[in-house]
Amino acid sequence: MQHLGATDRVWVNNRAVVTFANFPTVNLNGQFGDDKFNVSPVGLSATVTTINVSGGDSTNGDSLVVNGAVGGERHDRL
C-alpha cells in the first residue's frame, strides 16, 4: 500500500495497481489456498484508519507481515 498525491494505492500480486481515495476501511480478503499478505500502511492518507485482513480458506496456513513504525500496531493471527 502506498499514498501518492491525493490517492492511496494497493497491489495485488503482479497485476494492475488499484487506486482509491476517501475510504476509512480497507479490507484485504484471501480466497482458497494459502495466502500471504504484506501490508505497509506507513504513509497512507489519514483517511485510512483501519486495515482488515482475512485469509479465507487455507490448507496449511495464511501469513501476514506488517511493516510499520513502532507504537500503535496490533498483530493478530489469521
Helices and strands as residue ranges (DSSP letters): E 2-4, E 7-10, E 18-20, E 25-29, E 36-39, E 50-54, E 63-66
